[in-house]
Structures are given as structure tokens and as C-alpha cells.
């Protein structure tokens, strides 16, 4: 079942209006990780709720409590709940998105004001354009097209939009569990659709059925009572930086192999059918070079590189806190340093079964050094991995929608990143969760000059709407 033709025509005819809606959203500086912008983030939530109400959605703003951020006690941005339709003969689809964004300054290298949507060469530049205001506006576009033409939606809809995704979705997990109870907003949901990720390349639409989890660590090493002069104390004392560098060198090999015993061996080898999915993907080593800005792929084999991103764990070193990093030739011995690293997790790995292995290994390696410095391993945050069943009708509906709009079959991908709320929905509601990306691999989410191609915004809106029609059609097919 294709989407109603009047819906598709309306989207094409009102593209300029939809772009303006996105521009209105982008100009609200909803930076959840900066206390200075908390009021604007909350204002963005109220703006979005007003938009939903105007499109016939029954809404509620839900208080998620408070947090301490940058020394201030702040209200958390509200969760926005929405309900449209309650027909027992229709399936009920829950839509999730987030209205907060990453920080952005024009001085960081943006070619334009990051909070003014600029259209150039058929691309829409602005913070949040692809992550995640563009997809949310896509859903509003779908609602408007149906309301304006008095078209009946083919499914019941539930909405959950939050304003803290970029800083850990604080307060959301307990909130979802509460709203899943009998009589609450999420009770009776048949599936979940999330548009908060991207195509694997710039050519082929994708459906995402897996995400890696994460475990984030710091190795803290301290010794002297204060920073020391290297000319006076070099080769006289155990230096924290020297110990830290040696420890960090023992975590991962140059080819990406994780050196911590027990981590790699947790993961089963891929099946033949799984390898076939990777072989079919419209992806090449050249795509890696284009995305990374250099020819530095770990392998010349496409499948090996893709599996390195999607189905194997990875360990990355992120930085050293307390180290001298300013320009010039300062010769200090830092008194304390912290090495930051994370492990991206895949099933059956979880933070709970990985953290003890990491801690024990680093402590063992430090003991071998016979250093007089002090060391501890700190685990700051984590999230479990998620994998869904691609043979479920939810994915079949999305596949049909993509093929109807883009005239291409999608790649089936597992993402290297982490969206913890995905697993929360899957486990709490007990339903299939789908990631249906709108943007392309080169959109630059979290980076400078973030953009969303105009074609992805407009055709992506059509995909979202068509997906709902296909969900209804598959229900009829049984």
C-alpha cells in the first residue's frame, strides 16, 4: 500500500513552508549540556509542544526533575508526550526524537551562523538540522499534510520527544518505565520508530537494526604534591604521565585489537547470512577515506572494515586531562593526569560484564610497573548494545516505504554509535524498535557546518508518512 497521493503532492507543494518550520526550530539554541542555555532548551520543548497541539495532537509536558550542571541546580527540559488516534482496529506506532542539540559557535569553524538555517547548494546548514530537529520536523510535516487535506492517518500515533539526549537522557529511563504501565501513554504501543541516525553513505537509504553500547573510563594517576620542574626532578621521581602512557599503550593494538583479556572472546564470529548483509551493502574503502578525510582504513576488505564498525567492539583513546597542551615548550612534570578512553560494546557485552575485566587488567599491569605513584580506574557512564529482528513487520514496512519513495532497496546497518533509549524502549515495551534515518553520512552531526540535504528532508518526510501506510497494510495482510 503506497501513501495517499494527496499526501505526497502536499509535501512537494509545501516544501518551502516545511523548510521555514525547520528554520524556526534551528534558531532556538536548545543546547542541553550548557547551563547558560537551559532556559532556551526548555523553551524549545514548549515550542514543539505548541506545534503538536496545533496539528491536532493531544499533548502533555512531563517534568523529569532536576540536575546539577556547572555548579547550578537546574530543571531538566520536559519530556513531551503526544497522542493522536485511539482506534483499536489500527496499529499504534510510537515516535521518538530529541529536541536538544550540541554546542556550536561560528568561531569553531562554521561558515555561517549555526543557529540560522542557511540553504546553499540544495543543503540546509544549521545546528540540529539533521540531529535531530530535521527528523522531528519531518513528522510534523506528515501531520500537517494529513490535517490540511483531512486525510485519515492509517495508524494511531504516540510521541515521545526529550530535551536531554545529547547529555545522557537524564531522567528518561525511569520515565519510560512509568509510562509503559497499564493506562499510561505508552501502553498498547505495537512498535517504535526512531529517526536519529544516518545513511551509511551519501547514496543509499538505510535501515538500522543494531547499535553498539558504550563503557567510558578514566585512568587516574597521581604522585607529586604539585607539578614539578623536569630539570630538577626528571629521573629522580616516578612521573604520573610516564605511567599513564605505558598503561594506555597496553589497551589496544595498532590494528584495533583490544588487548584486555576476555573482551574480544565474548563475541561470537559472524554467520554466513550476516556476512552476506555486509557484502550487499553499498559501501567501499573509498567511502571510509571520504568520511575520514584520508586513506587510513585498517583493511582493504570492505566486510572487515564494516564489521569493525558494526559488529565488533572497539576501544578508542580520547585524551589526557592534566597534561600540558598549550602552545610553547613548557617543561613541567604534571602531578596528576587522567587518561580517557571508551569501549564500544556489542552483544553479549554490557558495562556490567566488561568493567570488571578492564579494571582488573589495568590494576594488574600497573602493579607490574612497581611505581610509587597512585592509580585508580574510574568508570563514569555506559549503555548496553541493542540488536533488533530485521524480519519483523516494522522493518518490512520501512523497507517498502524506502523503495516506494527512493526507488532503491535500503542497506541494513548496525551503527557504531550508541543511543541508549533504543534499548530502553525495546526492553520496557517489549516491542520491535526501528531506526529509520533521514540524513546522509556526510551531514556532520555534532560537527561544524552540520547540514541536511533538502532532498533528504522532503523525500524523508515522504518516507516517514509512507512508512505509516505500510504498517497499516501489513496489519491487513496479517
Secondary structure as a PSIPRED ss2 file (coil, helix, strand):
# PSIPRED VFORMAT (PSIPRED V4.0)

   1 X C   1.000  0.000  0.000
   2 X C   1.000  0.000  0.000
   3 X C   1.000  0.000  0.000
   4 X C   1.000  0.000  0.000
   5 X H   0.000  1.000  0.000
   6 X H   0.000  1.000  0.000
   7 X H   0.000  1.000  0.000
   8 X H   0.000  1.000  0.000
   9 X H   0.000  1.000  0.000
  10 X H   0.000  1.000  0.000
  11 X H   0.000  1.000  0.000
  12 X H   0.000  1.000  0.000
  13 X H   0.000  1.000  0.000
  14 X C   1.000  0.000  0.000
  15 X H   0.000  1.000  0.000
  16 X H   0.000  1.000  0.000
  17 X H   0.000  1.000  0.000
  18 X H   0.000  1.000  0.000
  19 X H   0.000  1.000  0.000
  20 X H   0.000  1.000  0.000
  21 X H   0.000  1.000  0.000
  22 X H   0.000  1.000  0.000
  23 X H   0.000  1.000  0.000
  24 X H   0.000  1.000  0.000
  25 X H   0.000  1.000  0.000
  26 X H   0.000  1.000  0.000
  27 X C   1.000  0.000  0.000
  28 X C   1.000  0.000  0.000
  29 X C   1.000  0.000  0.000
  30 X C   1.000  0.000  0.000
  31 X E   0.000  0.000  1.000
  32 X C   1.000  0.000  0.000
  33 X C   1.000  0.000  0.000
  34 X C   1.000  0.000  0.000
  35 X H   0.000  1.000  0.000
  36 X H   0.000  1.000  0.000
  37 X H   0.000  1.000  0.000
  38 X H   0.000  1.000  0.000
  39 X H   0.000  1.000  0.000
  40 X H   0.000  1.000  0.000
  41 X H   0.000  1.000  0.000
  42 X H   0.000  1.000  0.000
  43 X H   0.000  1.000  0.000
  44 X H   0.000  1.000  0.000
  45 X H   0.000  1.000  0.000
  46 X H   0.000  1.000  0.000
  47 X H   0.000  1.000  0.000
  48 X H   0.000  1.000  0.000
  49 X H   0.000  1.000  0.000
  50 X H   0.000  1.000  0.000
  51 X H   0.000  1.000  0.000
  52 X H   0.000  1.000  0.000
  53 X H   0.000  1.000  0.000
  54 X H   0.000  1.000  0.000
  55 X C   1.000  0.000  0.000
  56 X C   1.000  0.000  0.000
  57 X C   1.000  0.000  0.000
  58 X E   0.000  0.000  1.000
  59 X E   0.000  0.000  1.000
  60 X E   0.000  0.000  1.000
  61 X E   0.000  0.000  1.000
  62 X E   0.000  0.000  1.000
  63 X C   1.000  0.000  0.000
  64 X C   1.000  0.000  0.000
  65 X C   1.000  0.000  0.000
  66 X E   0.000  0.000  1.000
  67 X E   0.000  0.000  1.000
  68 X E   0.000  0.000  1.000
  69 X E   0.000  0.000  1.000
  70 X C   1.000  0.000  0.000
  71 X C   1.000  0.000  0.000
  72 X E   0.000  0.000  1.000
  73 X E   0.000  0.000  1.000
  74 X E   0.000  0.000  1.000
  75 X E   0.000  0.000  1.000
  76 X C   1.000  0.000  0.000
  77 X C   1.000  0.000  0.000
  78 X C   1.000  0.000  0.000
  79 X E   0.000  0.000  1.000
  80 X E   0.000  0.000  1.000
  81 X E   0.000  0.000  1.000
  82 X E   0.000  0.000  1.000
  83 X E   0.000  0.000  1.000
  84 X E   0.000  0.000  1.000
  85 X C   1.000  0.000  0.000
  86 X C   1.000  0.000  0.000
  87 X C   1.000  0.000  0.000
  88 X C   1.000  0.000  0.000
  89 X C   1.000  0.000  0.000
  90 X C   1.000  0.000  0.000
  91 X C   1.000  0.000  0.000
  92 X E   0.000  0.000  1.000
  93 X E   0.000  0.000  1.000
  94 X E   0.000  0.000  1.000
  95 X E   0.000  0.000  1.000
  96 X E   0.000  0.000  1.000
  97 X E   0.000  0.000  1.000
  98 X E   0.000  0.000  1.000
  99 X C   1.000  0.000  0.000
 100 X C   1.000  0.000  0.000
 101 X E   0.000  0.000  1.000
 102 X C   1.000  0.000  0.000
 103 X C   1.000  0.000  0.000
 104 X C   1.000  0.000  0.000
 105 X C   1.000  0.000  0.000
 106 X H   0.000  1.000  0.000
 107 X H   0.000  1.000  0.000
 108 X H   0.000  1.000  0.000
 109 X C   1.000  0.000  0.000
 110 X C   1.000  0.000  0.000
 111 X C   1.000  0.000  0.000
 112 X C   1.000  0.000  0.000
 113 X C   1.000  0.000  0.000
 114 X C   1.000  0.000  0.000
 115 X C   1.000  0.000  0.000
 116 X C   1.000  0.000  0.000
 117 X C   1.000  0.000  0.000
 118 X E   0.000  0.000  1.000
 119 X E   0.000  0.000  1.000
 120 X E   0.000  0.000  1.000
 121 X C   1.000  0.000  0.000
 122 X C   1.000  0.000  0.000
 123 X E   0.000  0.000  1.000
 124 X E   0.000  0.000  1.000
 125 X E   0.000  0.000  1.000
 126 X C   1.000  0.000  0.000
 127 X C   1.000  0.000  0.000
 128 X C   1.000  0.000  0.000
 129 X C   1.000  0.000  0.000
 130 X C   1.000  0.000  0.000
 131 X C   1.000  0.000  0.000
 132 X C   1.000  0.000  0.000
 133 X H   0.000  1.000  0.000
 134 X H   0.000  1.000  0.000
 135 X H   0.000  1.000  0.000
 136 X H   0.000  1.000  0.000
 137 X H   0.000  1.000  0.000
 138 X H   0.000  1.000  0.000
 139 X H   0.000  1.000  0.000
 140 X H   0.000  1.000  0.000
 141 X H   0.000  1.000  0.000
 142 X H   0.000  1.000  0.000
 143 X H   0.000  1.000  0.000
 144 X H   0.000  1.000  0.000
 145 X H   0.000  1.000  0.000
 146 X H   0.000  1.000  0.000
 147 X H   0.000  1.000  0.000
 148 X H   0.000  1.000  0.000
 149 X C   1.000  0.000  0.000
 150 X C   1.000  0.000  0.000
 151 X C   1.000  0.000  0.000
 152 X C   1.000  0.000  0.000
 153 X C   1.000  0.000  0.000
 154 X C   1.000  0.000  0.000
 155 X C   1.000  0.000  0.000
 156 X E   0.000  0.000  1.000
 157 X E   0.000  0.000  1.000
 158 X E   0.000  0.000  1.000
 159 X E   0.000  0.000  1.000
 160 X E   0.000  0.000  1.000
 161 X E   0.000  0.000  1.000
 162 X E   0.000  0.000  1.000
 163 X C   1.000  0.000  0.000
 164 X C   1.000  0.000  0.000
 165 X H   0.000  1.000  0.000
 166 X H   0.000  1.000  0.000
 167 X H   0.000  1.000  0.000
 168 X C   1.000  0.000  0.000
 169 X C   1.000  0.000  0.000
 170 X C   1.000  0.000  0.000
 171 X C   1.000  0.000  0.000
 172 X H   0.000  1.000  0.000
 173 X H   0.000  1.000  0.000
 174 X H   0.000  1.000  0.000
 175 X H   0.000  1.000  0.000
 176 X H   0.000  1.000  0.000
 177 X H   0.000  1.000  0.000
 178 X H   0.000  1.000  0.000
 179 X H   0.000  1.000  0.000
 180 X C   1.000  0.000  0.000
 181 X C   1.000  0.000  0.000
 182 X C   1.000  0.000  0.000
 183 X C   1.000  0.000  0.000
 184 X C   1.000  0.000  0.000
 185 X C   1.000  0.000  0.000
 186 X C   1.000  0.000  0.000
 187 X C   1.000  0.000  0.000
 188 X C   1.000  0.000  0.000
 189 X C   1.000  0.000  0.000
 190 X C   1.000  0.000  0.000
 191 X E   0.000  0.000  1.000
 192 X E   0.000  0.000  1.000
 193 X E   0.000  0.000  1.000
 194 X E   0.000  0.000  1.000
 195 X C   1.000  0.000  0.000
 196 X C   1.000  0.000  0.000
 197 X C   1.000  0.000  0.000
 198 X E   0.000  0.000  1.000
 199 X C   1.000  0.000  0.000
 200 X C   1.000  0.000  0.000
 201 X C   1.000  0.000  0.000
 202 X C   1.000  0.000  0.000
 203 X C   1.000  0.000  0.000
 204 X C   1.000  0.000  0.000
 205 X C   1.000  0.000  0.000
 206 X E   0.000  0.000  1.000
 207 X E   0.000  0.000  1.000
 208 X E   0.000  0.000  1.000
 209 X E   0.000  0.000  1.000
 210 X E   0.000  0.000  1.000
 211 X E   0.000  0.000  1.000
 212 X C   1.000  0.000  0.000
 213 X E   0.000  0.000  1.000
 214 X E   0.000  0.000  1.000
 215 X E   0.000  0.000  1.000
 216 X E   0.000  0.000  1.000
 217 X E   0.000  0.000  1.000
 218 X E   0.000  0.000  1.000
 219 X E   0.000  0.000  1.000
 220 X E   0.000  0.000  1.000
 221 X E   0.000  0.000  1.000
 222 X E   0.000  0.000  1.000
 223 X C   1.000  0.000  0.000
 224 X C   1.000  0.000  0.000
 225 X C   1.000  0.000  0.000
 226 X C   1.000  0.000  0.000
 227 X C   1.000  0.000  0.000
 228 X E   0.000  0.000  1.000
 229 X E   0.000  0.000  1.000
 230 X H   0.000  1.000  0.000
 231 X H   0.000  1.000  0.000
 232 X H   0.000  1.000  0.000
 233 X H   0.000  1.000  0.000
 234 X C   1.000  0.000  0.000
 235 X C   1.000  0.000  0.000
 236 X C   1.000  0.000  0.000
 237 X C   1.000  0.000  0.000
 238 X C   1.000  0.000  0.000
 239 X C   1.000  0.000  0.000
 240 X H   0.000  1.000  0.000
 241 X H   0.000  1.000  0.000
 242 X H   0.000  1.000  0.000
 243 X H   0.000  1.000  0.000
 244 X H   0.000  1.000  0.000
 245 X H   0.000  1.000  0.000
 246 X H   0.000  1.000  0.000
 247 X H   0.000  1.000  0.000
 248 X H   0.000  1.000  0.000
 249 X C   1.000  0.000  0.000
 250 X C   1.000  0.000  0.000
 251 X C   1.000  0.000  0.000
 252 X E   0.000  0.000  1.000
 253 X C   1.000  0.000  0.000
 254 X C   1.000  0.000  0.000
 255 X C   1.000  0.000  0.000
 256 X C   1.000  0.000  0.000
 257 X C   1.000  0.000  0.000
 258 X E   0.000  0.000  1.000
 259 X C   1.000  0.000  0.000
 260 X C   1.000  0.000  0.000
 261 X C   1.000  0.000  0.000
 262 X C   1.000  0.000  0.000
 263 X C   1.000  0.000  0.000
 264 X H   0.000  1.000  0.000
 265 X H   0.000  1.000  0.000
 266 X H   0.000  1.000  0.000
 267 X C   1.000  0.000  0.000
 268 X C   1.000  0.000  0.000
 269 X C   1.000  0.000  0.000
 270 X C   1.000  0.000  0.000
 271 X C   1.000  0.000  0.000
 272 X H   0.000  1.000  0.000
 273 X H   0.000  1.000  0.000
 274 X H   0.000  1.000  0.000
 275 X H   0.000  1.000  0.000
 276 X H   0.000  1.000  0.000
 277 X H   0.000  1.000  0.000
 278 X H   0.000  1.000  0.000
 279 X H   0.000  1.000  0.000
 280 X H   0.000  1.000  0.000
 281 X C   1.000  0.000  0.000
 282 X C   1.000  0.000  0.000
 283 X C   1.000  0.000  0.000
 284 X C   1.000  0.000  0.000
 285 X H   0.000  1.000  0.000
 286 X H   0.000  1.000  0.000
 287 X H   0.000  1.000  0.000
 288 X H   0.000  1.000  0.000
 289 X H   0.000  1.000  0.000
 290 X H   0.000  1.000  0.000
 291 X H   0.000  1.000  0.000
 292 X H   0.000  1.000  0.000
 293 X C   1.000  0.000  0.000
 294 X C   1.000  0.000  0.000
 295 X C   1.000  0.000  0.000
 296 X C   1.000  0.000  0.000
 297 X C   1.000  0.000  0.000
 298 X C   1.000  0.000  0.000
 299 X C   1.000  0.000  0.000
 300 X C   1.000  0.000  0.000
 301 X C   1.000  0.000  0.000
 302 X H   0.000  1.000  0.000
 303 X H   0.000  1.000  0.000
 304 X H   0.000  1.000  0.000
 305 X H   0.000  1.000  0.000
 306 X H   0.000  1.000  0.000
 307 X H   0.000  1.000  0.000
 308 X H   0.000  1.000  0.000
 309 X H   0.000  1.000  0.000
 310 X H   0.000  1.000  0.000
 311 X C   1.000  0.000  0.000
 312 X C   1.000  0.000  0.000
 313 X C   1.000  0.000  0.000
 314 X E   0.000  0.000  1.000
 315 X E   0.000  0.000  1.000
 316 X E   0.000  0.000  1.000
 317 X E   0.000  0.000  1.000
 318 X E   0.000  0.000  1.000
 319 X E   0.000  0.000  1.000
 320 X E   0.000  0.000  1.000
 321 X E   0.000  0.000  1.000
 322 X C   1.000  0.000  0.000
 323 X C   1.000  0.000  0.000
 324 X C   1.000  0.000  0.000
 325 X C   1.000  0.000  0.000
 326 X C   1.000  0.000  0.000
 327 X C   1.000  0.000  0.000
 328 X C   1.000  0.000  0.000
 329 X C   1.000  0.000  0.000
 330 X C   1.000  0.000  0.000
 331 X C   1.000  0.000  0.000
 332 X E   0.000  0.000  1.000
 333 X E   0.000  0.000  1.000
 334 X C   1.000  0.000  0.000
 335 X C   1.000  0.000  0.000
 336 X E   0.000  0.000  1.000
 337 X E   0.000  0.000  1.000
 338 X E   0.000  0.000  1.000
 339 X E   0.000  0.000  1.000
 340 X E   0.000  0.000  1.000
 341 X E   0.000  0.000  1.000
 342 X E   0.000  0.000  1.000
 343 X E   0.000  0.000  1.000
 344 X E   0.000  0.000  1.000
 345 X E   0.000  0.000  1.000
 346 X C   1.000  0.000  0.000
 347 X C   1.000  0.000  0.000
 348 X C   1.000  0.000  0.000
 349 X C   1.000  0.000  0.000
 350 X C   1.000  0.000  0.000
 351 X H   0.000  1.000  0.000
 352 X H   0.000  1.000  0.000
 353 X H   0.000  1.000  0.000
 354 X H   0.000  1.000  0.000
 355 X H   0.000  1.000  0.000
 356 X H   0.000  1.000  0.000
 357 X H   0.000  1.000  0.000
 358 X H   0.000  1.000  0.000
 359 X H   0.000  1.000  0.000
 360 X H   0.000  1.000  0.000
 361 X H   0.000  1.000  0.000
 362 X H   0.000  1.000  0.000
 363 X H   0.000  1.000  0.000
 364 X H   0.000  1.000  0.000
 365 X H   0.000  1.000  0.000
 366 X H   0.000  1.000  0.000
 367 X H   0.000  1.000  0.000
 368 X H   0.000  1.000  0.000
 369 X C   1.000  0.000  0.000
 370 X C   1.000  0.000  0.000
 371 X C   1.000  0.000  0.000
 372 X C   1.000  0.000  0.000
 373 X C   1.000  0.000  0.000
 374 X E   0.000  0.000  1.000
 375 X E   0.000  0.000  1.000
 376 X E   0.000  0.000  1.000
 377 X E   0.000  0.000  1.000
 378 X E   0.000  0.000  1.000
 379 X E   0.000  0.000  1.000
 380 X E   0.000  0.000  1.000
 381 X E   0.000  0.000  1.000
 382 X E   0.000  0.000  1.000
 383 X E   0.000  0.000  1.000
 384 X C   1.000  0.000  0.000
 385 X C   1.000  0.000  0.000
 386 X E   0.000  0.000  1.000
 387 X E   0.000  0.000  1.000
 388 X C   1.000  0.000  0.000
 389 X C   1.000  0.000  0.000
 390 X C   1.000  0.000  0.000
 391 X C   1.000  0.000  0.000
 392 X C   1.000  0.000  0.000
 393 X H   0.000  1.000  0.000
 394 X H   0.000  1.000  0.000
 395 X H   0.000  1.000  0.000
 396 X H   0.000  1.000  0.000
 397 X H   0.000  1.000  0.000
 398 X H   0.000  1.000  0.000
 399 X H   0.000  1.000  0.000
 400 X H   0.000  1.000  0.000
 401 X H   0.000  1.000  0.000
 402 X H   0.000  1.000  0.000
 403 X H   0.000  1.000  0.000
 404 X H   0.000  1.000  0.000
 405 X H   0.000  1.000  0.000
 406 X H   0.000  1.000  0.000
 407 X C   1.000  0.000  0.000
 408 X C   1.000  0.000  0.000
 409 X C   1.000  0.000  0.000
 410 X C   1.000  0.000  0.000
 411 X E   0.000  0.000  1.000
 412 X E   0.000  0.000  1.000
 413 X E   0.000  0.000  1.000
 414 X E   0.000  0.000  1.000
 415 X E   0.000  0.000  1.000
 416 X C   1.000  0.000  0.000
 417 X C   1.000  0.000  0.000
 418 X C   1.000  0.000  0.000
 419 X C   1.000  0.000  0.000
 420 X H   0.000  1.000  0.000
 421 X H   0.000  1.000  0.000
 422 X H   0.000  1.000  0.000
 423 X H   0.000  1.000  0.000
 424 X H   0.000  1.000  0.000
 425 X H   0.000  1.000  0.000
 426 X H   0.000  1.000  0.000
 427 X H   0.000  1.000  0.000
 428 X H   0.000  1.000  0.000
 429 X H   0.000  1.000  0.000
 430 X C   1.000  0.000  0.000
 431 X C   1.000  0.000  0.000
 432 X E   0.000  0.000  1.000
 433 X E   0.000  0.000  1.000
 434 X E   0.000  0.000  1.000
 435 X E   0.000  0.000  1.000
 436 X C   1.000  0.000  0.000
 437 X C   1.000  0.000  0.000
 438 X C   1.000  0.000  0.000
 439 X E   0.000  0.000  1.000
 440 X C   1.000  0.000  0.000
 441 X C   1.000  0.000  0.000
 442 X C   1.000  0.000  0.000
 443 X C   1.000  0.000  0.000
 444 X C   1.000  0.000  0.000
 445 X C   1.000  0.000  0.000
 446 X C   1.000  0.000  0.000
 447 X C   1.000  0.000  0.000
 448 X C   1.000  0.000  0.000
 449 X C   1.000  0.000  0.000
 450 X C   1.000  0.000  0.000
 451 X E   0.000  0.000  1.000
 452 X E   0.000  0.000  1.000
 453 X E   0.000  0.000  1.000
 454 X H   0.000  1.000  0.000
 455 X H   0.000  1.000  0.000
 456 X H   0.000  1.000  0.000
 457 X H   0.000  1.000  0.000
 458 X H   0.000  1.000  0.000
 459 X H   0.000  1.000  0.000
 460 X H   0.000  1.000  0.000
 461 X H   0.000  1.000  0.000
 462 X H   0.000  1.000  0.000
 463 X H   0.000  1.000  0.000
 464 X H   0.000  1.000  0.000
 465 X H   0.000  1.000  0.000
 466 X H   0.000  1.000  0.000
 467 X H   0.000  1.000  0.000
 468 X H   0.000  1.000  0.000
 469 X H   0.000  1.000  0.000
 470 X H   0.000  1.000  0.000
 471 X H   0.000  1.000  0.000
 472 X H   0.000  1.000  0.000
 473 X H   0.000  1.000  0.000
 474 X H   0.000  1.000  0.000
 475 X H   0.000  1.000  0.000
 476 X H   0.000  1.000  0.000
 477 X H   0.000  1.000  0.000
 478 X C   1.000  0.000  0.000
